[in-house]
């Protein structure tokens, strides 16, 4: 199968797996409060050590800074995120995860473990092994693709004088 047809097959097959197995909400294991999948996705893009600017996060997630600010407001009220002003430029807002945000990020997964287990139980041993092998190959290619995109982005930023 050529790469174009293979890509079409992945595009057709992946959504079936995702819709069968994805989580709808994330529950905090300590407080048992629910977080939407969208809120959990935002947490997935933040860190408790290395801050991310609100504008960078909004741009990365394809929304306006205003829209992202509303989402961050909700996460801040839930105690998951803290806003920090840039000391050099007070207009810039840095975001970091709190301890609760880290806990929720660790508890969240795009896929529901019980649903995935039920899915793979439907396969015989040989098909299960083949499926896992195929996913491992795709995951390796995905990692290589992300590294290539990151390298290209860094090269572009360096050529244009860095990230402003």
C-alpha positions in Angstrom: 0.0 0.0 0.0 1.4 3.4 -0.9 1.7 6.2 1.7 -1.3 8.1 0.4 -3.6 5.1 0.7 -2.1 4.2 4.0 -2.8 7.7 5.3 -6.4 7.4 4.1 -6.7 4.1 6.0 -5.3 5.6 9.2 -7.7 8.6 8.8 -10.7 6.2 8.4 -9.7 3.8 11.1 -8.4 5.9 13.9 -11.7 7.8 14.6 -13.4 4.4 15.2 -10.9 3.5 17.9 -11.0 7.0 19.4 -14.8 7.2 19.6 -15.0 3.7 21.1 -12.4 4.3 23.8 -12.0 8.0 24.6 -12.8 9.5 28.0 -15.5 12.0 28.3 -14.3 13.6 31.6 -11.4 13.5 33.9 -12.0 12.9 37.6 -9.6 14.3 40.2 -8.6 11.2 42.2 -8.3 13.3 45.4 -11.3 15.6 45.3 -13.5 13.6 42.8 -14.3 16.8 40.9 -14.8 16.5 37.2 -12.8 18.3 34.5 -13.9 18.4 30.9 -11.8 16.7 28.2 -11.0 20.2 26.9 -9.8 21.4 30.3 -7.7 18.3 30.6 -6.3 18.9 27.2 -5.1 22.4 28.3 -3.5 20.9 31.4 -1.6 18.4 29.0 0.1 21.5 27.4 1.3 23.0 30.7 4.1 22.2 33.1 4.7 22.8 36.8 8.3 23.9 36.3 8.6 25.5 32.9 6.0 28.2 32.3 4.1 28.7 29.1 2.7 32.1 28.0 -1.0 32.4 27.6 -0.5 33.7 24.1 1.7 30.8 23.1 -0.8 28.3 24.5 -3.7 30.0 22.7 -1.8 30.0 19.4 -0.8 26.4 19.8 -4.3 25.3 20.5 -5.8 27.4 17.7 -7.9 29.8 19.8 -7.7 33.5 20.6 -6.0 34.8 23.7 -9.4 35.9 25.1 -10.9 32.4 24.6 -7.9 30.8 26.3 -8.0 33.4 29.1 -11.6 32.3 29.9 -10.6 28.6 30.0 -7.6 29.5 32.2 -9.9 31.5 34.5 -12.0 28.3 35.1 -8.9 26.2 35.7 -7.4 28.8 38.0 -10.7 28.8 40.1 -10.4 25.0 40.3 -6.9 25.4 41.6 -5.2 23.7 38.7 -3.3 26.6 37.1 -1.5 29.7 38.4 -0.9 32.9 36.4 2.4 34.6 36.9 3.3 38.1 35.4 6.5 38.3 33.5 8.9 40.4 35.5 10.4 42.0 32.4 7.1 42.6 30.6 4.1 42.9 32.9 1.8 42.4 29.8 3.0 38.8 29.4 1.2 36.2 31.5 3.0 32.9 32.3 1.0 29.8 33.2 2.1 26.9 35.4 0.4 23.9 36.8 -0.3 23.7 40.5 0.1 20.5 42.5 -3.6 19.8 41.8 -3.0 20.4 38.1 -0.2 18.0 38.0 -2.3 15.4 39.8 -5.1 15.8 37.3 -2.8 15.7 34.3 -1.3 12.4 35.6 -4.8 11.0 36.2 -6.0 11.9 32.7 -5.7 10.0 29.5 -7.3 10.5 26.2 -8.3 6.9 26.3 -10.4 5.1 29.0 -8.3 2.1 30.2 -11.4 -0.1 30.7 -12.7 0.6 27.2 -9.3 -0.1 25.6 -9.0 -3.4 27.6 -12.5 -4.4 26.4 -11.5 -3.6 22.8 -8.3 -5.6 22.8 -10.0 -8.5 24.5 -12.1 -8.9 21.3 -8.9 -9.8 19.4 -7.2 -13.2 19.4 -3.6 -13.3 20.6 -2.1 -13.1 17.1 -4.3 -10.1 16.0 -3.7 -8.4 19.4 0.1 -8.7 18.9 -0.1 -7.5 15.3 -2.3 -4.5 16.4 0.2 -3.5 19.1 3.1 -3.9 16.7 1.4 -1.7 14.2 0.6 0.9 16.8 4.2 0.9 18.0 5.4 1.5 14.4 2.9 4.4 14.1 4.0 5.8 17.5 7.6 5.7 16.4 6.9 7.5 13.2 4.8 10.1 15.1 7.7 10.8 17.4 10.0 11.2 14.5 7.5 13.5 12.8 7.2 15.7 16.0 11.0 15.9 16.3 11.3 16.9 12.6 8.6 19.6 13.1 10.3 20.8 16.3 13.7 21.0 14.5 12.2 22.9 11.6 10.4 25.3 13.9 13.6 26.0 15.9 15.6 26.5 12.7 12.9 28.9 11.4 12.9 30.8 14.7 16.7 31.1 14.7 16.6 32.4 11.1 14.1 35.0 12.0 15.9 36.2 15.1 14.2 34.0 17.7 10.8 34.0 19.3 9.6 37.4 20.2 
